[in-house]
Structures are given as structure tokens and as C-alpha cells.
Amino acid sequence: MIFIVEDDNDIRELECYALRSSGYEVVPCASGAELFEKLPGGEPTLILLDVMLPGEDGLSILSRLRNDPATAELPIIMVTAKTSEIDKVRGLDQGADDYVTKPFGVMELVSRVKALLRRSAPREAAHDRLVSGSIEINCDKRTVSVDGKEVDLTFKEYELLYALLSNKGAVQSREKLISEVWGYDFAGETRTVDMHVKTLRQKLGESGRSIVTVRNVGYRMD
């Protein structure tokens, strides 16, 4: 069940039509207030969240969702008319898993939803734990800790760290990381990887320095 939070009737209807045509059940909401009214009675698998909304804006709603244990790990795609990098970074910093910029194509929207849902599906862990210096991933619990203190990561940040740590010492190109973390049909730019690495480094603190930039190629976990 996908919750769509969009105040523009035409865009909301387009999103609903596109996702229903792809076999998804959708719950349309015209505001954050309507979203929180409907959440207790639904079981969302993903939320499409517009940034510019009447009353409470999308970034504030995103923070509330991430601070609620019931929705903290819920996949969220931000939908915004803003195209500046800072607006995208703010959404990623606050826990968004991906973003779509208006105007967007229907095929792109559906592709991103499918990719995020595919990557958020439970998977069998290849290891019980992955450790690099002070960073430890508990694969069974999908938790990350630094010096024994748990770090709160978004779904995509966790997947990115897992991809780097499970290939420790090897250079991972941006294109390979997009394929591994976002899915082969992800329609975004490689800049998305850079934004997620930035927020991941910040959350890991001093340990974030172990994620090394390999110029003109990608990243490596030392």
C-alpha cells in the first residue's frame, strides 16, 4: 500500500493512476494532516511525499515519520518542484530514501518506486556481522553501531554502507553502487551517490573518514 501526499489534484490523480496501473494499492492524501489521520488504519509499504504542502511542509512531515518507531524505516520518496542541490540534500539529510523532481515522467516514477521497494524487501544476510574499525553492521538486525553506540541510518544509507563494507578495500564505482543499492532501472544521476555518502559520513562521525573518495571513479571503504 503506497500513501501519496500531494495537494495538487491533477498531480495526485496522475500518481494514483500510474501506480494503480502498475498493480499497487494507493491511499491519496492532500495534506500532512490527512496522512497522519489515515496512517493508523493502513499498512504503508512506501510514502510519496511532496515538499510544498499546505500547513505542515514535507520536510517537517518527514522528520516526524523518521522520529516515530512505527515509520522510522518506512521507504520514503520526496517529490518536489525544487531543483537546487541544497533542497535535495536537506531531504536526504532528514531521512528521505530518494527524490523525484517535478515535472517527472510516469515511467520514471514507477521505476523508482519499484527499485526502492525491491531494495527494501527483506533479504537473507550473507554475514552475521561486518566490522571495519569502530564500525559494525549487525546484518540480522540491520543495525549499525560506531564504538558500540547505535547510529540511526536511513534504508539507503544502510544499503550503501553495507555495499562498501562488504567489499572493504575495493573501489566501488558510482555506477556500480547505483546498480547495487538503487537497482538497475534507477533513473537518477550518480550525484545521488555523492549526496548519500555525505550524509553517511556525517552520521558516522570520525569513523566516516574510512569512506575514501577515489577521484573520477567512486568510493572505497578502508
N, CA and C of each residue as an Amber inpcrd file, in Angstrom:
protein
   666
   0.8410000  -1.1880000   0.0000000   0.0000000   0.0000000   0.0000000
   0.8850000   1.2500000   0.0000000   0.6940000   2.0960000  -1.0020000
   1.5150000   3.2940000  -1.1370000   0.6820000   4.5280000  -0.7930000
   1.1530000   5.3140000   0.1500000   0.4960000   6.5560000   0.5210000
   1.0730000   7.6890000  -0.3300000   0.1970000   8.4670000  -0.9550000
   0.6000000   9.5950000  -1.7880000   0.1550000  10.8810000  -1.1150000
   1.1100000  11.7380000  -0.7700000   0.7950000  13.0060000  -0.1140000
   1.1070000  14.1320000  -1.0950000   0.0740000  14.6910000  -1.6980000
   0.2210000  15.7070000  -2.7450000  -1.0290000  16.5900000  -2.7430000
  -0.8550000  17.9070000  -2.6580000  -2.0070000  18.8040000  -2.5940000
  -2.5600000  19.1780000  -3.9650000  -1.7690000  19.0170000  -5.0230000
  -2.2360000  19.3210000  -6.3680000  -3.0850000  18.1470000  -6.8770000
  -4.3720000  18.4020000  -7.1300000  -5.2870000  17.3280000  -7.5120000
  -4.8480000  16.6010000  -8.7730000  -4.4020000  17.3610000  -9.7890000
  -4.0240000  16.7460000 -11.0620000  -2.8070000  15.8350000 -10.9000000
  -1.8010000  16.3170000 -10.1650000  -0.5930000  15.5070000  -9.9580000
  -0.9130000  14.2850000  -9.1080000  -1.7310000  14.4740000  -8.0730000
  -2.1010000  13.3520000  -7.2010000  -2.8470000  12.2750000  -7.9900000
  -3.7600000  12.6930000  -8.8530000  -4.5080000  11.7290000  -9.6620000
  -3.5930000  11.0060000 -10.6540000  -2.6260000  11.7410000 -11.2020000
  -1.6680000  11.1190000 -12.1180000  -0.8390000  10.0620000 -11.3960000
  -0.3460000  10.3820000 -10.2030000   0.4470000   9.4400000  -9.4220000
  -0.3830000   8.2100000  -9.0620000  -1.6290000   8.4460000  -8.6500000
  -2.5080000   7.3290000  -8.2900000  -2.7550000   6.4270000  -9.4960000
  -3.0320000   7.0310000 -10.6540000  -3.3080000   6.2570000 -11.8670000
  -2.0910000   5.4240000 -12.2700000  -0.9130000   6.0610000 -12.2420000
   0.3080000   5.3710000 -12.6550000   0.5890000   4.1670000 -11.7670000
   0.4460000   4.3390000 -10.4700000   0.7770000   3.2540000  -9.5420000
  -0.2960000   2.1740000  -9.5300000  -1.5650000   2.5730000  -9.6260000
  -2.6300000   1.5750000  -9.6930000  -2.5140000   0.7470000 -10.9670000
  -2.1350000   1.3970000 -12.0750000  -1.9660000   0.6880000 -13.3440000
  -0.8190000  -0.3090000 -13.2670000   0.1050000  -0.0760000 -12.3320000
   1.2490000  -0.9790000 -12.1450000   0.9710000  -2.0300000 -11.0790000
  -0.2670000  -2.0510000 -10.5790000  -0.6700000  -3.1060000  -9.6490000
  -0.5700000  -2.7480000  -8.1780000  -0.3110000  -1.4860000  -7.8590000
  -0.1790000  -1.0980000  -6.4610000  -1.4950000  -0.5430000  -5.9060000
  -1.7170000  -0.7910000  -4.6410000  -2.8400000  -0.1790000  -3.9340000
  -2.3630000   1.1590000  -3.3770000  -3.1380000   2.2130000  -3.5810000
  -2.6980000   3.5320000  -3.1630000  -3.7150000   4.1840000  -2.2290000
  -3.2080000   5.0820000  -1.3820000  -4.0470000   5.8800000  -0.4860000
  -3.6880000   7.3440000  -0.7130000  -4.5420000   8.1200000  -1.3850000
  -4.2290000   9.5250000  -1.6510000  -4.4950000  10.4070000  -0.4390000
  -3.6100000  11.3800000  -0.2230000  -3.7510000  12.3470000   0.8640000
  -3.4110000  13.7310000   0.3180000  -4.1950000  14.7310000   0.7000000
  -3.9760000  16.0860000   0.2010000  -3.1310000  16.9330000   1.1430000
  -2.8070000  16.4100000   2.3110000  -2.0300000  17.1790000   3.2860000
  -1.3920000  16.2370000   4.2990000  -0.4800000  16.7930000   5.0980000
   0.1210000  16.0110000   6.1610000  -0.8930000  15.5970000   7.1980000
  -1.8270000  16.4830000   7.4820000  -2.8620000  16.1640000   8.4760000
  -3.6690000  14.9460000   8.0450000  -4.0190000  14.8890000   6.7610000
  -4.7760000  13.7420000   6.2490000  -3.9330000  12.4730000   6.2920000
  -2.6510000  12.6100000   6.0130000  -1.7510000  11.4510000   6.0870000
  -1.7620000  10.8440000   7.4780000  -1.5690000  11.6760000   8.5000000
  -1.4840000  11.1510000   9.8630000  -2.8350000  10.6470000  10.3690000
  -3.9160000  11.1270000   9.7780000  -5.2410000  10.6010000  10.1180000
  -5.4100000   9.1820000   9.5760000  -4.8610000   8.9360000   8.3770000
  -5.0570000   7.6470000   7.7140000  -4.0070000   6.6110000   8.0810000
  -2.8430000   7.0480000   8.5510000  -1.7600000   6.0990000   8.8450000
  -2.1450000   5.0040000   9.8380000  -2.8080000   5.3360000  10.9570000
  -3.1170000   4.2650000  11.9260000  -3.9770000   3.1550000  11.3570000
  -4.7790000   3.4430000  10.3430000  -5.6610000   2.4250000   9.7800000
  -5.0890000   1.7210000   8.5710000  -3.8810000   2.0860000   8.1570000
  -3.2760000   1.4840000   6.9750000  -1.9490000   0.8330000   7.2880000
  -1.4230000   0.1190000   6.3040000  -0.1240000  -0.5250000   6.4420000
   0.7380000  -0.1180000   5.2520000   1.2850000   1.0920000   5.2730000
   2.0410000   1.5820000   4.1120000   3.3260000   0.8030000   3.8860000
   3.6390000   0.5640000   2.6250000   4.9230000  -0.0330000   2.2570000
   5.8770000   1.0370000   1.7380000   5.3040000   2.2180000   1.3890000
   6.1080000   3.3240000   0.8680000   5.2550000   4.5830000   0.8840000
   5.9120000   5.7380000   1.0440000   5.2110000   7.0240000   1.0070000
   5.8400000   7.9120000  -0.0550000   5.0020000   8.4580000  -0.9420000
   5.4080000   9.5110000  -1.8690000   5.0160000  10.8270000  -1.2140000
   6.0020000  11.6580000  -0.9010000   5.7470000  12.8350000  -0.0790000
   6.1790000  14.1120000  -0.7860000   5.2190000  14.9760000  -1.0800000
   5.5270000  16.2580000  -1.7010000   6.1730000  17.1760000  -0.6650000
   7.0510000  18.0640000  -1.1110000   7.7120000  19.0030000  -0.1930000
   6.8180000  20.1950000   0.1130000   6.2800000  20.8160000  -0.9250000
   5.4630000  22.0140000  -0.7520000   4.0060000  21.6220000  -0.5180000
   3.5760000  21.6760000   0.7370000   2.2250000  21.2920000   1.1190000
   1.5830000  22.3940000   1.9550000   0.2680000  22.4800000   1.9570000
  -0.4020000  23.4540000   2.8190000  -0.2470000  23.0490000   4.2830000
  -0.0660000  24.0440000   5.1530000   0.1380000  23.7270000   6.5640000
   1.5450000  23.2150000   6.8000000   1.6640000  22.0090000   7.2880000
   2.9770000  21.4070000   7.5650000   3.6370000  20.9640000   6.2620000
   4.8820000  21.3940000   6.0390000   5.5390000  21.0360000   4.7800000
   6.1190000  19.6260000   4.8350000   6.5560000  19.1520000   3.6580000
   7.0120000  17.7750000   3.5370000   8.2250000  17.4360000   4.3730000
   9.1650000  18.3760000   4.5220000  10.3690000  18.1080000   5.3090000
  10.0360000  17.9300000   6.7820000   9.0920000  18.7310000   7.2790000
   8.6530000  18.5830000   8.6720000   7.9450000  17.2450000   8.8700000
   7.1110000  16.8730000   7.8960000   6.4190000  15.5840000   7.9590000
   7.4250000  14.4440000   7.9370000   8.4390000  14.5700000   7.0920000
   9.4960000  13.5610000   7.0000000  10.1760000  13.3610000   8.3510000
  10.4900000  14.4470000   9.0350000  11.1310000  14.3570000  10.3550000
  10.2380000  13.6360000  11.3460000   8.9590000  13.9320000  11.3160000
   8.0170000  13.2600000  12.2260000   7.9550000  11.7650000  11.9590000
   7.9470000  11.4030000  10.6800000   7.8900000   9.9840000  10.3170000
   9.1500000   9.2510000  10.7610000  10.3020000   9.8840000  10.5970000
  11.5600000   9.2400000  10.9700000  11.7420000   9.1600000  12.4840000
  11.0960000  10.0470000  13.2250000  11.2040000  10.0340000  14.6820000
  10.1830000   9.1160000  15.3450000   9.2800000   8.5460000  14.5600000
   8.2760000   7.6160000  15.0680000   8.7580000   6.1890000  14.7990000
   8.9540000   5.3650000  15.8340000   9.4460000   3.9970000  15.6200000
   8.6080000   3.1990000  14.6270000   7.3170000   3.5010000  14.5290000
   6.4350000   2.7470000  13.6390000   6.7130000   3.0360000  12.1720000
   7.2740000   4.2020000  11.8700000   7.5240000   4.5850000  10.4780000
   8.9890000   4.9490000  10.2220000   9.8470000   4.7180000  11.1940000
  11.2530000   5.1390000  11.0830000  11.9710000   4.4920000   9.9070000
  11.6170000   3.2490000   9.5710000  12.2900000   2.5280000   8.4920000
  11.4700000   2.4900000   7.2070000  10.3590000   3.1950000   7.1710000
   9.4720000   3.1630000   6.0170000  10.1270000   3.8480000   4.8140000
  10.1650000   3.2040000   3.6440000  10.7350000   3.8490000   2.4500000
   9.9490000   5.1040000   2.0820000  10.6630000   6.2130000   1.8580000
  10.0150000   7.4880000   1.5440000  10.7090000   8.1300000   0.3530000
   9.9080000   8.5050000  -0.6420000  10.4070000   9.2450000  -1.8030000
   9.8420000  10.6580000  -1.7380000  10.7210000  11.6480000  -1.7550000
  10.2830000  13.0410000  -1.7600000   9.9800000  13.4580000  -3.2010000
   8.8960000  14.2060000  -3.3650000   8.5190000  14.7420000  -4.6730000
   8.5190000  16.2550000  -4.5550000   9.3300000  16.9210000  -5.3640000
   9.4760000  18.3630000  -5.2190000   9.6530000  19.0610000  -6.5540000
   9.1870000  20.2960000  -6.6170000   9.3800000  21.1170000  -7.8100000
  10.7140000  21.8300000  -7.7540000  11.3600000  21.7940000  -6.6020000
  12.6370000  22.4670000  -6.4460000  13.7490000  21.6090000  -7.0500000
  14.6750000  22.2560000  -7.7340000  15.7350000  21.5120000  -8.4170000
  17.1220000  21.8010000  -7.8690000  17.2400000  22.7190000  -6.9020000
  18.5660000  23.0400000  -6.3850000  19.0940000  21.8920000  -5.5360000
  20.3920000  21.7340000  -5.5410000  21.0210000  20.6310000  -4.8120000
  20.7340000  20.7060000  -3.3260000  20.6950000  21.9180000  -2.7570000
  20.5110000  22.0490000  -1.3160000  19.1720000  21.4920000  -0.8630000
  18.1170000  21.6450000  -1.6960000  16.8100000  21.1080000  -1.3270000
  16.8250000  19.5860000  -1.3130000  17.5380000  19.0030000  -2.2740000
  17.6430000  17.5460000  -2.3050000  18.4520000  17.0370000  -1.1140000
  19.5480000  17.7340000  -0.8160000  20.3990000  17.3280000   0.3040000
  19.6390000  17.4130000   1.6230000  18.8300000  18.4610000   1.7870000
  18.0530000  18.5960000   3.0220000  17.1230000  17.4100000   3.2210000
  16.4800000  16.9850000   2.1300000  15.6010000  15.8290000   2.2230000
  16.3580000  14.5660000   2.5740000  17.5160000  14.3580000   1.9370000
  18.3280000  13.1780000   2.2280000  18.8720000  13.2280000   3.6490000
  19.2800000  14.4180000   4.0880000  19.7990000  14.5760000   5.4510000
  18.7570000  14.1950000   6.4860000  17.4990000  14.4840000   6.1970000
  16.4310000  14.2300000   7.1600000  15.8360000  12.8360000   7.0310000
  16.3790000  12.0260000   6.1010000  15.9800000  10.6260000   6.0740000
  15.2450000  10.1450000   4.8510000  15.0910000  10.9890000   3.8130000
  14.4490000  10.5050000   2.5900000  15.3320000   9.4650000   1.9040000
  14.7170000   8.4800000   1.2870000  15.4680000   7.4300000   0.5970000
  15.7500000   7.7910000  -0.8600000  14.9080000   8.6320000  -1.4300000
  15.0850000   9.0350000  -2.8210000  14.2510000  10.2840000  -3.0490000
  14.3760000  10.8850000  -4.2310000  13.5890000  12.0610000  -4.5610000
  13.2560000  12.0460000  -6.0470000  12.1330000  12.6620000  -6.3800000
  11.7110000  12.8450000  -7.7640000  11.4280000  14.3260000  -7.9530000
  11.9650000  14.9070000  -9.0120000  11.7900000  16.3360000  -9.2630000
  10.6970000  16.5680000 -10.3020000   9.7510000  17.4440000  -9.9750000
   8.7090000  17.8260000 -10.9330000   9.3030000  18.7550000 -11.9950000
   8.8390000  18.6360000 -13.2370000   7.9040000  17.6110000 -13.7470000
   8.6250000  16.2770000 -13.9490000   7.9430000  15.2020000 -13.6970000
   8.5500000  13.8820000 -13.8320000   7.7310000  13.0380000 -14.7950000
   8.3550000  12.0310000 -15.3650000   7.6590000  11.1060000 -16.2390000
   7.0410000   9.9780000 -15.4280000   5.9160000   9.4750000 -15.9000000
   5.2200000   8.3930000 -15.2010000   6.1020000   7.1610000 -15.0960000
   6.8070000   6.8290000 -16.1670000   7.6670000   5.6470000 -16.1590000
   8.8000000   5.8000000 -15.1470000   9.3380000   7.0140000 -15.0460000
  10.3980000   7.2530000 -14.0730000   9.8750000   7.0550000 -12.6600000
   8.7000000   7.6030000 -12.3730000   8.1160000   7.4770000 -11.0410000
   7.9230000   6.0150000 -10.6600000   7.3070000   5.2560000 -11.5540000
   7.0410000   3.8430000 -11.2710000   8.3530000   3.0800000 -11.1210000
   9.3380000   3.4160000 -11.9480000  10.6370000   2.7480000 -11.8790000
  11.2960000   2.9690000 -10.5260000  11.2460000   4.1930000 -10.0360000
  11.8720000   4.4840000  -8.7410000  11.1390000   3.8000000  -7.5980000
   9.8190000   3.7640000  -7.6800000   9.0430000   3.0710000  -6.6520000
   9.3950000   1.5840000  -6.6380000   9.4450000   0.9700000  -7.8090000
   9.7780000  -0.4580000  -7.8890000  11.1800000  -0.7220000  -7.3460000
  12.1270000   0.1290000  -7.7220000  13.5040000  -0.0680000  -7.2800000
  13.6130000   0.0340000  -5.7660000  12.9550000   1.0280000  -5.1780000
  13.0310000   1.2090000  -3.7320000  12.3490000   0.0710000  -2.9920000
  11.1980000  -0.3630000  -3.4790000  10.5040000  -1.4750000  -2.8330000
  11.2930000  -2.7770000  -2.9560000  11.9430000  -2.9560000  -4.1060000
  12.7580000  -4.1540000  -4.2900000  13.9290000  -4.1780000  -3.3240000
  14.5770000  -3.0180000  -3.1660000  15.7380000  -2.9490000  -2.2890000
  15.3490000  -2.9970000  -0.8140000  14.1010000  -2.6130000  -0.5000000
  13.6750000  -2.6110000   0.9000000  13.0840000  -3.9470000   1.3260000
  12.9250000  -4.8760000   0.3780000  12.4060000  -6.2020000   0.7160000
  13.4140000  -6.9430000   1.5850000  12.9370000  -7.7280000   2.5520000
  13.8590000  -8.4830000   3.4130000  14.7460000  -9.3960000   2.5890000
  15.9960000  -9.4950000   2.9740000  16.9140000 -10.3790000   2.2580000
  17.7010000 -11.2110000   3.2650000  18.1790000 -12.3160000   2.7880000
  18.9880000 -13.1810000   3.6460000  20.4020000 -12.6200000   3.7210000
  20.8560000 -12.3600000   4.9080000  22.1690000 -11.7420000   5.0880000
  23.2830000 -12.7260000   4.7440000  24.3030000 -12.2090000   4.0740000
  25.4330000 -13.0500000   3.7080000  26.3730000 -13.2470000   4.9050000
  26.3040000 -12.3350000   5.8880000  27.1390000 -12.4190000   7.0710000
  26.2950000 -12.0790000   8.2860000  26.7170000 -12.5820000   9.4500000
  26.0520000 -12.1690000  10.6860000  26.4690000 -10.7540000  11.0560000
  27.7470000 -10.4680000  10.8630000  28.2870000  -9.1480000  11.1990000
  29.3230000  -8.7240000  10.1660000  29.4320000  -7.4300000   9.9860000
  30.5100000  -6.8500000   9.1940000  31.1650000  -5.7810000  10.0530000
  32.4780000  -5.8290000  10.1490000  33.1920000  -4.9110000  11.0370000
  34.3330000  -4.2370000  10.2720000  34.4730000  -2.9390000  10.4940000
  35.5950000  -2.1840000   9.9510000  35.9840000  -1.1320000  10.9820000
  37.0800000  -1.3760000  11.6900000  37.4900000  -0.4490000  12.7380000
  36.4180000  -0.3420000  13.8030000  35.9140000   0.8700000  14.0250000
  34.8960000   1.0870000  15.0550000  33.4820000   0.9030000  14.5200000
  33.3510000   0.6450000  13.2120000  32.0310000   0.4860000  12.5940000
  31.6380000  -0.9820000  12.5760000  30.4270000  -1.2780000  13.0020000
  29.9360000  -2.6630000  12.9880000  28.5110000  -2.6980000  12.4540000
  28.2650000  -3.6030000  11.5160000  26.9240000  -3.8430000  11.0000000
  26.4290000  -5.1840000  11.5200000  25.2770000  -5.1800000  12.1730000
  24.6050000  -6.4110000  12.5500000  23.6110000  -6.7220000  11.4410000
  23.9380000  -7.6810000  10.6010000  23.1480000  -7.9390000   9.4070000
  21.7770000  -8.5160000   9.7210000  21.6810000  -9.3110000  10.7830000
  20.3910000  -9.8940000  11.1520000  19.4100000  -8.8220000  11.6100000
  19.9030000  -7.8890000  12.4090000  19.0410000  -6.8290000  12.9450000
  19.0150000  -5.5880000  12.0560000  19.9090000  -5.5480000  11.0560000
  20.0340000  -4.3850000  10.1730000  20.3140000  -3.1150000  10.9810000
  21.2440000  -3.2320000  11.9200000  21.6330000  -2.0840000  12.7330000
  23.1070000  -1.7760000  12.4950000  23.4730000  -0.5240000  12.7380000
  24.8520000  -0.0660000  12.5930000  25.2670000   0.6190000  13.8840000
  26.4780000   0.3210000  14.3510000  26.9890000   0.9640000  15.5590000
  28.4140000   1.4440000  15.3210000  28.7670000   2.5160000  16.0140000
  30.1220000   3.0590000  15.9870000  30.6020000   3.1410000  17.4300000
  31.7090000   2.4520000  17.7270000  32.2190000   2.3740000  19.0970000
  31.1470000   1.8820000  20.0630000  30.3150000   0.9570000  19.5790000
  29.2920000   0.3560000  20.4190000  28.0110000   1.1520000  20.5410000
  27.9630000   2.3380000  19.9580000  26.7680000   3.1770000  20.0270000
  26.0190000   3.1100000  18.7070000  24.7280000   2.7630000  18.7690000
  23.9470000   2.5890000  17.5520000  23.7710000   3.9140000  16.8130000
  23.8850000   3.8340000  15.4820000  23.7330000   5.0060000  14.6160000
  22.4600000   4.8290000  13.7920000  21.6300000   5.8630000  13.7570000
  20.3610000   5.7940000  13.0340000  20.5770000   6.1470000  11.5690000
  20.4390000   5.1490000  10.6880000  20.6180000   5.3600000   9.2570000
  19.3060000   5.1420000   8.5130000  19.1440000   5.8450000   7.3880000
  18.0070000   5.5690000   6.5210000  18.2630000   4.2450000   5.7970000
  17.2380000   3.7560000   5.1260000  17.3840000   2.4840000   4.4210000
  18.5030000   2.5420000   3.3920000  18.5460000   3.6090000   2.5950000
  19.5520000   3.7230000   1.5540000  20.9550000   3.9190000   2.1380000
  21.0670000   4.6520000   3.2380000  22.3720000   4.8300000   3.8780000
  22.8980000   3.4880000   4.3780000  22.0100000   2.6710000   4.9460000
  22.4130000   1.3400000   5.4100000  22.8810000   0.4880000   4.2310000
  22.1000000   0.4810000   3.1470000  22.4520000  -0.3180000   1.9790000
  23.7890000   0.1280000   1.3880000  24.0150000   1.4340000   1.3690000
  25.2650000   1.9670000   0.8310000  26.4450000   1.5420000   1.6970000
  26.2960000   1.6680000   3.0080000  27.3660000   1.2500000   3.9050000
  27.6200000  -0.2450000   3.7840000  26.5550000  -1.0260000   3.6670000
  26.6990000  -2.4770000   3.5110000  27.4820000  -2.8010000   2.2400000
  27.1510000  -2.1100000   1.1440000  27.8370000  -2.3540000  -0.1250000
  29.3210000  -2.0280000  -0.0360000  29.6540000  -0.9420000   0.6450000
  31.0570000  -0.5540000   0.7830000  31.8040000  -1.4780000   1.7370000
  31.1650000  -1.8020000   2.8570000  31.8380000  -2.5920000   3.8860000
  31.9910000  -4.0580000   3.4730000  31.0360000  -4.5770000   2.7150000
  31.1290000  -5.9670000   2.2740000  32.1570000  -6.1330000   1.1570000
  32.6130000  -4.9990000   0.6040000  33.6890000  -5.0150000  -0.4010000
  34.8590000  -4.1570000   0.0840000  35.1670000  -4.2990000   1.3550000
  36.1890000  -3.4690000   2.0010000  37.5200000  -3.5130000   1.2450000
  38.0610000  -2.3190000   0.9920000  39.3430000  -2.2150000   0.3170000
  39.2410000  -2.1200000  -1.1870000  38.0880000  -2.4860000  -1.7400000
  37.8950000  -2.4500000  -3.1870000  37.1860000  -1.1600000  -3.5910000
  37.5910000  -0.5930000  -4.6980000  36.9580000   0.6330000  -5.2000000
  35.6130000   0.2820000  -5.8260000  34.5730000   1.0040000  -5.4090000
  33.2330000   0.8060000  -5.9570000  32.8710000   2.0410000  -6.7880000
  32.6590000   1.8630000  -8.0650000  32.2890000   2.9960000  -8.9080000
  30.8920000   3.4820000  -8.5350000  30.6190000   4.7360000  -8.8670000
  29.2860000   5.2800000  -8.6010000  28.2160000   4.4870000  -9.3380000
  28.5140000   4.1050000 -10.5660000  27.5550000   3.3400000 -11.3580000
  27.2720000   1.9760000 -10.7220000  28.2950000   1.3340000 -10.2000000
  28.0950000   0.0390000  -9.5600000  27.2700000   0.1810000  -8.2870000
  27.5410000   1.2470000  -7.5250000  26.7760000   1.4770000  -6.2950000
  25.3160000   1.7720000  -6.6040000  25.0580000   2.5160000  -7.6680000
  23.6740000   2.7800000  -8.0690000  22.9740000   1.4720000  -8.4270000
  23.6630000   0.6050000  -9.1620000  23.0730000  -0.6770000  -9.5390000
  22.7910000  -1.5430000  -8.3170000  23.7230000  -1.5350000  -7.3730000
  23.6170000  -2.4100000  -6.2130000  22.6440000  -1.8940000  -5.1700000
  22.6170000  -0.5850000  -4.9680000  21.8080000  -0.0010000  -3.8950000
  20.4480000   0.4740000  -4.3850000  20.4010000   1.0570000  -5.5840000
  19.1490000   1.6120000  -6.0920000  18.4490000   0.7080000  -7.0920000
  19.1530000  -0.2250000  -7.6710000  18.5470000  -1.1180000  -8.6480000
  18.9390000  -0.7250000 -10.0610000  18.9620000  -1.6780000 -10.9700000
  19.4410000  -1.4510000 -12.3300000  18.5810000  -0.4680000 -13.1070000
  17.2830000  -0.3440000 -12.7520000  16.4200000   0.5550000 -13.5000000
  16.2720000   1.9070000 -12.8250000  17.1670000   2.2170000 -11.8770000
  17.1200000   3.5210000 -11.2320000  17.4210000   4.6080000 -12.2490000
  16.5650000   5.6590000 -12.2540000  16.6700000   6.6810000 -13.2970000
  17.3800000   7.9430000 -12.8290000  18.0180000   7.8910000 -11.6810000
  18.6700000   9.0780000 -11.1430000  20.0650000   9.2950000 -11.6900000
  20.7590000  10.2630000 -11.1090000  22.1110000  10.5890000 -11.5200000
  23.1000000  10.0540000 -10.4900000  24.3710000   9.9240000 -10.9050000
  25.3760000   9.4350000  -9.9720000  25.5950000  10.4090000  -8.8250000
  25.1610000  11.6550000  -8.9750000  25.2630000  12.6380000  -7.8950000
  24.4970000  12.1740000  -6.6580000  23.4690000  11.3370000  -6.8770000
  22.7020000  10.7870000  -5.7640000  23.6190000  10.0260000  -4.8060000
  24.5730000   9.2830000  -5.3500000  25.5210000   8.5400000  -4.5130000
  26.3310000   9.5030000  -3.6470000  26.8150000  10.5790000  -4.2540000
  27.6270000  11.5500000  -3.5170000  26.8470000  12.1590000  -2.3510000
  25.5820000  12.4750000  -2.5840000  24.7500000  13.0560000  -1.5210000
  24.5750000  12.0850000  -0.3610000  24.3480000  10.8170000  -0.6870000
  24.1660000   9.8150000   0.3670000  25.4750000   9.5490000   1.1180000
  26.6030000   9.5420000   0.4010000  27.8920000   9.3690000   1.0720000
  28.1390000  10.5250000   2.0450000  27.7860000  11.7300000   1.6410000
  27.9740000  12.8930000   2.5020000  27.2160000  12.7450000   3.8170000
  25.9280000  12.3820000   3.7350000  25.1330000  12.2310000   4.9560000
  25.6060000  11.0320000   5.7760000  26.0370000   9.9700000   5.0920000
  26.5330000   8.7840000   5.7920000  27.7910000   9.1230000   6.5810000
  28.7130000   9.8380000   5.9780000  29.9370000  10.2500000   6.6690000
  29.6110000  11.0800000   7.9090000  28.6670000  11.9960000   7.7730000
  28.2990000  12.8470000   8.8940000  27.7670000  12.0220000  10.0590000
  26.9330000  11.0390000   9.7590000  26.3380000  10.2190000  10.8170000
  27.3630000   9.2940000  11.4750000  28.3740000   8.8900000  10.7280000
  29.4010000   8.0030000  11.2820000  30.4600000   8.7720000  12.0630000
  30.4360000  10.1060000  12.0000000  31.3970000  10.9210000  12.7410000
  32.8120000  10.7190000  12.2380000  33.7550000  10.6200000  13.1640000
  35.1620000  10.4400000  12.7930000  35.3730000   9.1650000  11.9850000
  34.5530000   8.1580000  12.2560000  34.6870000   6.8860000  11.5220000
  34.2980000   7.0340000  10.0570000  33.5660000   8.1060000   9.7400000
  33.1670000   8.3370000   8.3640000  34.3380000   8.5920000   7.4350000
  35.4990000   8.9350000   8.0250000  36.6930000   9.1750000   7.2140000
  37.2000000   7.9030000   6.5420000  36.7320000   6.7490000   7.0160000
  37.1680000   5.4890000   6.4050000  36.5290000   5.2870000   5.0340000
  35.5010000   6.0860000   4.7120000  34.9310000   6.0570000   3.3610000
  35.7330000   7.0450000   2.5260000  36.5600000   6.5190000   1.6540000
  37.5160000   7.3260000   0.8990000  36.9990000   7.5880000  -0.5130000
  37.1050000   8.8430000  -0.9410000  36.7340000   9.1960000  -2.3100000
  37.8730000   8.8520000  -3.2640000  37.5550000   8.1070000  -4.2930000
  38.5280000   7.7960000  -5.3360000  38.1840000   8.6880000  -6.5260000
  38.9850000   9.6740000  -6.7690000  38.6690000  10.7150000  -7.7380000
  38.3310000  10.1430000  -9.1180000  37.2390000  10.6610000  -9.6630000
  36.7450000  10.3030000 -11.0020000  36.2710000   8.8460000 -11.1060000
  36.2010000   8.1570000  -9.9760000  35.7540000   6.7600000 -10.0250000
  34.5800000   6.5300000  -9.0800000  34.8250000   6.6200000  -7.7820000
  33.7770000   6.3180000  -6.8120000  34.3020000   6.3580000  -5.3920000
  34.0710000   5.2840000  -4.6380000  34.4100000   5.2710000  -3.2240000
  34.9970000   3.9180000  -2.8090000  35.7570000   3.9670000  -1.7160000
  36.3630000   2.7630000  -1.1710000  36.2860000   2.8400000   0.3630000
  35.9840000   1.6910000   0.9850000  35.9980000   1.6080000   2.4460000
  37.3450000   1.0740000   2.8950000  38.1170000   1.8950000   3.6040000
  39.4120000   1.4680000   4.1030000  39.2700000   0.7790000   5.4590000
